[in-house]
Amino acid sequence: MTNLGAHDMDLVHFLMKQHSPTSVFCAGGRYALEDNGETPDTQDAIWQYPGFTVKASIREACSGRPRGSGGTASSLAGVQFCGTKGILAASRGGFEFAPDMKIAPESAIPPWSKPPGHPKTPAFTPVPYAEAKKGSGDDPEPMIHHARHFLACIKSRQRPISDVEDGHYVSVSCHLANLSMKLGRALKWDAEKEEVIGDREANALLVRPYRKPWDDVLRSFKL
């Protein structure tokens, strides 16, 4: 989760203008890879943010379905933002919007669930809520743009688009998911105090024990 998962969470934080979840639950483990590693090969996490939730699934031992082909919403590549009128998929390569179809409310009732004597559904031609759109980025690998932007901010003293503080918040979200999986329970997060609410065991895992003499250095900085 703290490797590739961080890239997706960074995009979520940037586009949704949020930086800290209020709670997280994660489950998984190392089920397929048989070695002495500890990183899970299967992991599912759900974060609760103000006004929306984020779901991430990681399968290291499964290639999964092909992405970015087929033209359906389920095949859209990148991070999927599911709204009330469609799905927006965004990635380094660009974006794609697939609209939902506007239908009559009574048409949303499955035929097999309608009670006897229910009036016949009137004819209604579904129409999309909006026009489907697709756009590509100017570079499939924007690393060079990040480097140039960072150097420009050094000269201008402006805050970079992806600041070290933003990286901290993304890391916190990912670490919280790993902690939830390790402890086997949901965690509630206080973003102001940067601590797990009412969970002493989880808070003890927020800091890694350091060896001497580095622990004395940390204490000197009151960390």
N, C-alpha and C positions, 0 to 999 in steps of 0.2 A: 504493500500500500504506500510506503514511503518512497518508492522508486517511481514507477510509471504512474501510479495513482496520483502522485503530487502534481503532475502536468495537467491532468484533467481537473483537479480541484482548483488549481490556479486559474483556469479559464472560467470556472463557475464563480469564483470570488470576484474576478474582474468584471464579468458581464452582469452579475446580479448585484454588484456593489455591496457585498457583505464579506466579512472576514472571519467571523467566529460562529460556530454552531451553538445551539443551546443544549443539545443532547445528541448522543450517538450510540448505536448498537451495532455490533459486528460479530459475525460467527465464521468459523472456518478452521483450517488446519493443514497439515502436511500429509495428504492422503495418498497421493500417487507417486511422488518422488521418493525413492527408497535410498537414502544416503544419510549422512550425518548433519545435514543442513537443518536450520531452524525456521527459515522463512516459509510461510504457508504457501502451498500451491493452489489452494482454494480459499477464497475469501469473499464475503458479502457484507457490505456495510450500508447503513442508512443513517444519514445525518439530518437532524431537524434544525432548520434555520428560520429566522423570523419570516413567515409568510410562504415558505416552500420547503420541500424536502429534497435530498439528493441520495440517489442509490448508485452504488458501484459494485460491480462483480468482476472478480479477477480469477482466471483459470489458466495457470501456468502450464498445465499438462494437457490442454485441449486447444486446438486452433480455432474452434468455433465456426460459426457460419461466415461465409464471405461477406465483407462489408463494402459499401460504396457502389453496389450494382443492383440492378433490378428495378429501380425507380419507385420502390415502395418505402413508406415511412420506416418500416422495420429494418431496412437495409441501408439507411442513411449513415454515413461514416462520421466519426467524431463524437463529441459530447452532445447528447440530445436534450434540448430544452422543450419539455412537454407543456404546452399552454392549453387554453380553452378553445382555440381555433386552429390548432395544428402543431407541428413539430419543427423546430429549428435545430439543425445539426451544424455544429461549428468545429473546425479543426485547423491545423496549421495550413492545410491546403486550400481552405476557403469555407464556404457555408452553403447550406441548402435548406429551403423551407418547403415543407409538404403540408398543404392545408387540409383540414378536416372537411368533410362534406356536410353542408347544412341540410337537415332533413326535418320533416314534420315530426313533432313530439310523439304523436301516436305511432309513427313508423318505427320508433325506437323500441317498441314492445315486441319481443319475439313472438311469432305466431303460436308456438306451442305453450306459451304462458298465458295467453288470453283466455279469460273465462268463457263458458258457453253463453252464446247470445251477445257477445261483444260486437259492436258495430264494425263493419268492414272498414279497413284502413283506406282512406281516400287516396287516389293517385297523386303522387308528388314526385317531381323530378329533382333529385339531389343536386345541389350546386355547391361549389367550393366557397368557403368563407372569404378567401383571398386568392390572389394569383400565386401560383408556385414560382419560386425564384431560386436561382443558383448562381454562385459567384466563386471565382477562384482567387487565391492570393497571388501576389506578384512573385513569390518564391516558395517552393515547397519546404524549404528548410530555412527559417528566418533567423538563424543564429547570427549571421553577419549583421542583420539589422539591429539585433539586441546589442551587439558589441559597439556598433557605431553610435547608437542612441546613448549608451552608457558613457562613452568617451565625450559625446557632445554635452552631457549633463555635468561631467567633471569641469568642462570649460565654462558652462553657463551657470553652474551651481543650482540648477533646477533638479527637482525630485524625479528620478526615473519612473517610467510607467510601471516597471516591475522592480520595486524597491526591496531592500533587504528585509524591511518590516513586513512586506507582503509575503515574502518567502517564509518568514517566521510563522505567520498565521496559517499558511497552507500546511506547513510542517506540523503545527499543533493539531489541525484537523485530522491529519493522517495518523499521527501518534495516538490520538484519542481512540481512533478505530482499532489500532493494534492493542491498546490497553483493554478496550472492551472485549475483544476476542480472547485475550489472555486471561481476563478475570471471569469471563462468561456471563456478563451482565451489562445492562445499559448504564451509561454514565451521563450525568447532567453537568454542564460546564458553565462556570462563572467567568466570562471573558474579561471582566474588569479586574478581578483578583487573580485570574489565570490559575484556577484550582477547580478540582472536581467537587461538586457540592455533596456534602455529607458522606464522603467515602475516604476514610483515612488510608486504607490500603492502596487505593488508586493514586492518591496524592503522593504516597511514598515512592511510587514508581515514576513520578514525573522527573525526578533527578537521578542521574546515574552516579553510583558511588565512585569516587576518584581515588587513585593510589597516591601515596606520598611520593614526592613532596607537593604534588599538584593540589591536594585537598587544602594544604595551608595557603597556597596562592589564592584559591577560591574564597577561603574565609577572609583573607585580607581585603578582598573586593566585596565582602558581605554578600556573596552569591549563595 
